[in-house]
Amino acid sequence: MIVHWHRRDLRVRDNCGLARAVAADEPVVPLFVFDPVVLEHASPIRVACLLEALESLRSWYRDRGSDLLIARGDPSDVLPRIAAEYDVDAVTWNEDYSGLAQERDRAVTAALEDEGITPETTHDAVLHEPGSITPNQGEYYSVFSYFWKKWRDREKQAPLEPPAENDLADVTGEPLPSAADLGFDTPDATPLTVTQEAARERVTSFCSGPIYRYDENRDVPAAGATSRLSVHYKWGTIGPREVYAATERAAERAETSTARDGVTAFQRQLAFREFYAHVLSFNPEIVTENFSGYESEIEWRNDPGELAAWKAGETGYPIVDAGMRQLLEEGWVHNRVRMIAAAFLTKDLLVDWRKGYDWYRRKLADHETANDVGGWQWSSSTGMDAQPYFRVFNPTKQCREYDPDGEYVRRYVPELEGATTDDIHDWPTLSAERRESVAPDYPAPIVDHDERRERAIETFERARGDD
């Protein structure tokens, strides 16, 4: 027999590690391990998503006469024990790129080899593994545009078929633990359904129409123009090769250049995810350290009251608050609004990006270390290919440009439901009397953007050592 250790690949179709196990021509024992170290970094909403995806995966195996084994504990102890119990010669798994994952995998590899069991790892979460797209000098690109040019021209592997029934071992697993068993409460937010079936339905729906308008509509949060696939990428309920193949079929069906531009724009976002994964693979320390160095430490203010207002969606900047409340309600935020909220926190409030990253990590259903660290460091002007420190998002202008009718704000900030669009856009500069008459329960702006913009630029210039 051979064990396939499922981690963030909770699917059977287009799964490189599982396909490698099947190719060994021995019965495959599927396994998932609840690792207490990983759970220390989890949150109620992500545990709920994890359990839903595992239930779906287990049902698939059970429908074919097998099962998903469930274990709890340190994988470097669990894997050798399971291997001995089922007399297996090898264990397959798909690689992950965070520092925590790399450290865990080194320990598991050593433990298996000590018992004479072969660990077989595969790259699965990305179309092109870290180290395969490189500049002429150096191990990885830190500028996305150069990475993108090579990424889009590289041949992509075709999606992989799922195992057949006779590929699977006749095993019986233990029941799944509940969230409470794992020490987690029921989440406040209600995320999307996270199953293999839901993921494939979403890809089909998106590639049948919205993808063709993606380039023109993706930055408008009220348009519903994005794929909402991020939570499925997080848990691996769909594979990147299957998604890419669907986009290529959509490109073949495109009837106009605008439609083809939409497909290309979405593929560019797929490449962005891989860009951040490549950078993290070579720089696992960027989860806690600035990628771009400054001569001096950045003088973050870290005002606790302002941070609390940002977390609660009570800053008095409507589009920022709408995004923060969407996060609390859905465990997801539109990408443009993520950038606006992150820029407001790190520039207007001068709060260390790590505090924002930590809050998103706890509240997002789709939190991925590489993607989220990349996004936060971009917004705070400390990351790879980052937003220049002197370009500070104006949340009022962003609201007017990307929520021109105020539809998104009204959806998530009910205090402003009866406000005119002009009042929503102009809220930070309205008189106190006007704000009181329009929406007495919605807060006044907690800071003056123009003043804070200048302060942020001065702070970053000092950190740079500019005179």
C-alpha positions in Angstrom: 0.0 0.0 0.0 0.9 3.6 -0.3 -0.4 6.6 1.8 -1.4 9.9 0.3 -1.3 12.6 2.9 -3.9 15.2 2.1 -3.1 18.7 3.4 -4.3 21.7 1.4 -5.4 19.5 -1.5 -8.8 18.4 -0.4 -9.8 17.0 -3.8 -9.3 13.9 -5.9 -9.3 15.4 -9.4 -6.2 17.2 -10.7 -4.2 16.3 -7.6 -0.5 15.7 -8.5 0.4 13.9 -5.2 -2.6 11.6 -5.3 -1.9 10.8 -9.0 1.7 10.0 -8.1 0.4 7.6 -5.4 -1.9 5.9 -7.9 0.9 5.5 -10.4 2.8 3.3 -7.9 0.2 0.7 -8.8 -0.5 -0.1 -5.1 -3.7 0.5 -3.1 -3.8 4.1 -2.0 -4.6 4.9 1.6 -5.9 8.5 1.9 -5.0 10.3 5.1 -5.6 13.7 6.7 -3.8 14.8 9.9 -5.1 17.5 12.3 -1.7 19.0 13.2 -1.9 21.0 16.5 0.8 23.4 15.4 -1.1 24.3 12.3 -4.3 24.6 14.3 -2.6 27.2 16.5 -2.7 29.5 13.5 -6.3 28.6 12.5 -9.5 30.4 13.2 -13.2 29.4 13.6 -14.2 30.3 10.0 -11.3 28.4 8.4 -11.8 25.4 10.6 -15.5 25.4 9.5 -14.4 25.5 5.9 -11.8 22.7 6.5 -14.4 20.4 8.0 -16.8 21.0 5.2 -14.2 20.2 2.6 -13.0 17.1 4.5 -16.6 15.8 4.7 -17.0 16.2 1.0 -13.7 14.5 0.3 -14.5 11.6 2.7 -17.8 11.1 1.1 -16.1 10.7 -2.3 -13.8 8.0 -1.0 -16.6 6.2 0.8 -18.8 6.2 -2.3 -16.0 4.1 -3.9 -15.5 1.6 -1.1 -12.6 3.3 0.6 -12.4 6.1 3.2 -10.3 9.0 4.4 -8.3 8.1 7.5 -8.4 10.8 10.1 -5.6 11.3 12.7 -4.6 14.0 15.2 -1.1 14.8 16.4 2.4 15.7 15.2 2.6 14.5 11.6 6.2 13.3 12.2 4.8 10.9 14.8 1.5 10.1 13.0 2.9 9.3 9.5 5.4 6.6 10.6 2.7 5.1 12.8 0.1 4.9 10.0 2.7 3.6 7.6 3.6 0.8 9.9 0.0 0.0 10.6 -0.8 -0.4 6.9 2.6 -1.8 5.9 3.2 0.9 3.4 6.5 1.6 1.6 6.0 5.2 0.6 4.0 8.4 1.5 3.1 11.0 -1.0 2.1 14.6 -0.4 1.9 18.0 -2.1 4.4 20.6 -1.1 3.5 23.9 0.6 5.7 27.0 0.8 5.4 28.7 4.2 8.2 28.5 6.7 6.0 26.5 9.1 5.1 24.0 6.3 8.8 23.6 5.2 9.8 22.9 8.8 7.0 20.4 9.3 7.9 18.6 6.1 11.6 18.3 6.9 10.6 16.7 10.2 8.2 14.3 8.6 10.7 13.4 5.9 13.4 12.6 8.5 10.9 10.5 10.6 9.8 8.5 7.6 13.3 7.9 6.3 14.4 6.7 9.8 11.8 3.9 9.4 12.8 3.0 5.9 9.7 4.6 4.3 10.1 6.7 1.2 8.6 10.3 1.2 7.6 11.4 -2.3 6.7 15.1 -2.6 5.1 16.9 -5.5 4.4 20.5 -6.5 0.7 20.8 -7.0 -0.7 24.1 -5.8 1.1 26.1 -8.5 1.4 25.6 -12.3 5.1 26.3 -12.2 7.1 25.3 -9.1 9.3 27.7 -7.2 12.7 27.9 -8.9 11.4 27.1 -12.3 10.8 30.7 -13.4 14.0 32.7 -12.7 15.8 35.8 -13.8 19.2 35.6 -15.4 20.8 36.2 -12.0 19.1 35.2 -8.8 16.7 32.5 -7.6 13.4 34.3 -8.1 11.8 37.4 -9.5 10.8 40.2 -7.1 9.1 42.2 -9.9 5.8 40.7 -11.1 5.8 42.1 -14.6 9.0 40.1 -15.5 7.6 37.0 -13.8 4.3 37.3 -15.7 6.0 37.4 -19.1 7.7 34.1 -18.5 4.7 32.5 -16.6 2.2 33.1 -19.4 4.5 31.7 -22.1 5.3 28.5 -20.2 3.5 25.3 -21.2 0.9 24.3 -18.6 0.3 20.7 -17.5 -3.1 19.2 -18.3 -5.5 18.4 -15.5 -5.1 15.0 -13.9 -7.9 12.4 -13.6 -9.1 11.2 -10.2 -8.3 7.7 -8.9 -10.5 4.8 -10.1 -12.3 2.7 -7.5 -9.8 -0.1 -7.8 -6.9 2.2 -7.1 -8.1 2.8 -3.5 -7.4 0.7 -0.4 -10.2 -0.9 1.6 -9.9 1.1 4.8 -12.2 2.5 7.4 -11.6 5.9 9.0 -12.6 7.5 12.3 -15.3 10.1 12.4 -14.4 13.7 11.7 -14.0 15.8 14.9 -16.3 18.8 15.3 -15.0 22.3 15.5 -15.7 22.2 19.3 -13.6 19.0 19.5 -10.7 21.0 17.9 -11.2 23.9 20.3 -13.0 26.3 18.0 -16.3 28.2 18.2 -18.9 28.4 15.5 -17.8 31.3 13.2 -19.8 34.5 13.1 -19.3 34.8 9.3 -21.0 32.6 6.8 -18.6 31.6 4.0 -19.2 30.1 0.6 -19.7 26.4 0.4 -16.2 24.8 0.2 -16.5 21.4 -1.6 -15.1 20.0 -4.8 -18.5 20.1 -6.4 -19.0 23.8 -5.5 -15.6 24.7 -6.8 -16.2 23.1 -10.2 -19.6 24.7 -10.5 -18.1 28.1 -9.7 -15.4 27.7 -12.3 -18.0 26.6 -14.9 -20.2 29.5 -14.1 -17.5 32.1 -14.1 -15.9 30.9 -17.4 -19.2 30.9 -19.1 -19.7 34.6 -19.0 -18.3 36.8 -16.2 -14.7 36.1 -17.2 -15.2 38.0 -20.4 -16.1 41.1 -18.5 -13.4 40.6 -15.8 -11.0 43.1 -17.1 -13.5 46.0 -17.1 -15.5 45.0 -14.0 -13.1 43.3 -11.6 -12.3 46.5 -9.5 -16.0 47.3 -9.0 -17.0 45.5 -5.7 -20.8 45.8 -6.3 -20.5 44.2 -9.8 -19.9 40.7 -8.5 -17.4 40.2 -11.3 -14.8 38.2 -9.6 -14.5 34.4 -9.5 -14.8 33.9 -5.8 -12.4 31.0 -6.2 -9.9 32.1 -3.5 -11.4 30.0 -0.8 -11.2 26.9 -3.1 -7.6 27.7 -3.8 -7.0 28.0 -0.1 -8.3 24.5 0.6 -7.4 22.9 -2.7 -11.0 21.9 -3.5 -10.0 22.5 -7.2 -6.7 22.2 -8.9 -4.8 25.0 -10.7 -4.5 23.0 -13.9 -8.2 22.5 -14.0 -8.9 26.2 -13.5 -6.3 27.2 -16.1 -7.7 24.7 -18.7 -11.1 26.2 -18.2 -9.8 29.7 -18.8 -8.1 28.5 -22.0 -11.4 27.0 -23.2 -13.0 30.3 -22.4 -10.4 32.1 -24.5 -11.1 29.8 -27.4 -14.8 30.7 -27.2 -14.2 34.5 -26.9 -15.9 36.4 -29.7 -14.3 39.8 -29.2 -10.9 41.2 -28.2 -12.5 42.7 -25.1 -13.7 39.2 -24.1 -10.2 37.8 -24.6 -8.7 40.6 -22.6 -11.0 39.5 -19.7 -9.6 36.0 -19.8 -6.0 37.3 -19.9 -6.7 39.7 -17.0 -7.9 36.7 -14.9 -5.0 34.5 -15.9 -2.7 37.4 -14.8 -4.3 37.1 -11.3 -3.6 33.4 -11.3 0.0 34.3 -12.0 0.1 36.8 -9.2 -0.8 34.0 -6.7 2.1 32.0 -8.0 4.5 35.0 -7.9 3.8 35.4 -4.2 4.2 31.7 -3.6 7.6 31.7 -5.3 8.8 34.7 -3.3 7.6 33.1 0.0 9.3 29.8 -0.8 12.7 31.5 -0.9 11.9 34.0 1.8 9.8 32.4 4.6 10.7 35.1 7.0 8.6 37.7 5.2 5.6 36.6 7.3 7.0 38.6 10.1 9.7 40.8 8.4 9.6 43.5 5.8 10.7 42.2 2.4 12.1 45.7 1.4 14.6 47.0 3.9 14.6 50.6 5.2 17.6 52.4 6.7 15.7 52.9 9.9 12.7 51.3 11.5 9.3 52.6 10.3 7.8 54.7 13.1 4.4 53.0 13.2 1.9 54.8 15.5 -0.2 51.7 16.3 -2.9 53.6 18.1 -5.1 51.0 19.7 -8.3 53.0 19.4 -7.8 53.7 15.7 -6.9 50.0 15.1 -10.1 49.0 16.9 -12.2 51.3 14.8 -10.7 49.9 11.6 -11.4 46.3 12.7 -15.0 47.2 13.5 -15.7 49.1 10.3 -16.2 52.4 12.3 -13.6 54.7 10.7 -16.0 57.1 9.1 -14.6 56.3 5.6 -17.5 54.5 4.0 -15.7 52.2 1.6 -13.1 51.2 4.2 -15.9 50.4 6.7 -17.9 48.5 4.1 -14.9 46.3 3.4 -14.2 45.6 7.1 -17.9 44.7 7.7 -18.0 42.5 4.7 -15.0 40.7 6.2 -16.9 40.1 9.5 -20.1 39.1 7.7 -18.7 36.8 4.9 -15.1 36.0 5.8 -14.2 37.4 2.4 -13.5 40.9 1.0 -13.4 42.1 -2.6 -9.7 42.5 -3.7 -9.9 46.2 -4.5 -11.5 46.9 -1.1 -8.8 44.8 0.6 -6.2 47.1 -0.9 -8.1 50.2 0.1 -8.6 49.0 3.7 -4.9 47.9 3.9 -3.7 51.2 2.6 -5.9 53.1 5.0 -4.6 51.1 8.0 -0.9 51.3 7.1 -0.8 54.9 5.7 -3.6 56.9 7.2 -3.4 55.3 10.6 0.2 54.3 10.4 -0.5 50.9 11.9 2.1 48.2 11.3 1.0 45.9 8.4 1.5 42.8 10.6 -1.4 43.8 12.8 -3.7 44.1 9.7 -2.3 40.8 8.3 -3.0 39.1 11.7 -6.6 40.4 11.7 -7.3 39.2 8.2 -5.6 35.9 9.0 -8.1 35.4 11.8 -11.2 36.5 9.9 -10.6 35.4 6.2 -12.0 32.1 5.0 -9.5 32.2 2.2 -6.4 33.2 4.1 -3.2 32.0 2.3 0.1 33.0 3.8 1.8 33.8 0.5 -1.0 35.8 -1.1 -1.9 37.7 2.1 1.6 38.6 3.1 2.3 39.7 -0.5 -0.8 41.9 -0.5 -0.2 43.5 2.9 3.4 44.2 2.2 2.5 45.7 -1.2 0.0 48.0 0.4 2.4 49.1 3.1 5.3 49.8 0.7 7.5 47.2 2.4 7.1 44.3 0.0 8.1 42.9 -3.3 7.3 45.1 -6.3 5.4 47.2 -3.8 3.2 50.3 -4.0 5.6 53.3 -3.8 5.5 54.9 -0.3 4.5 58.3 -1.7 1.4 56.9 -3.5 -1.2 57.0 -0.8 -4.7 55.8 -1.7 -7.3 58.5 -1.1 -10.3 56.4 0.3 -12.8 59.1 -0.8 -11.6 59.1 -4.4 -11.4 55.3 -4.3 -15.0 55.1 -3.1 -16.2 57.5 -5.9 -14.3 55.7 -8.6 -15.0 52.1 -7.7 -18.4 52.4 -6.0 -19.9 55.2 -8.2 -23.5 54.5 -7.2 -22.7 53.8 -3.5 -24.3 50.3 -4.0 -21.5 48.4 -2.2 -21.4 50.8 0.7 -25.1 50.7 1.2 -25.0 46.9 1.2 -22.6 46.7 4.1 -23.1 50.0 5.9 -26.8 50.1 6.6 -26.5 53.4 8.4 -25.9 55.0 5.0 -28.7 53.1 3.2 -30.9 56.2 2.9 -28.0 58.6 2.1 -27.6 60.1 -1.3 -24.7 58.9 -3.4 -23.0 62.3 -3.1 -23.3 62.2 0.7 -21.7 58.8 0.8 -18.8 59.9 -1.4 -18.4 63.2 0.4 -19.0 61.8 3.9 -15.4 62.6 5.3 -15.7 66.2 4.2 -19.4 66.9 5.1 -20.1 69.3 7.9 -21.0 67.8 11.3 -24.5 69.2 10.9 -25.0 67.5 7.5 -23.6 64.2 8.8 -26.0 64.3 11.8 -29.0 64.9 9.5 -28.1 62.2 7.0 -26.9 59.3 9.2 -26.7 60.1 12.9 -25.6 56.6 13.8 -22.6 56.5 11.4 -19.4 57.9 12.8 -17.5 60.9 11.7 -14.1 60.3 10.1 -11.6 59.4 12.8 -8.7 61.1 10.9 -8.2 63.7 8.3 -6.8 61.9 5.2 -4.9 64.9 3.8 -3.1 65.4 7.1 -2.4 61.7 7.6 -1.1 61.4 4.0 1.6 64.0 4.6 2.5 62.4 7.9 2.8 59.0 6.3 5.1 60.2 3.6 7.3 62.0 6.1 7.4 58.8 8.2 8.5 56.7 5.3 11.1 59.2 4.2 12.6 59.2 7.6 12.8 55.4 7.5 14.5 55.6 4.1 17.0 58.1 5.5 16.0 60.9 3.2 17.0 64.4 4.2 
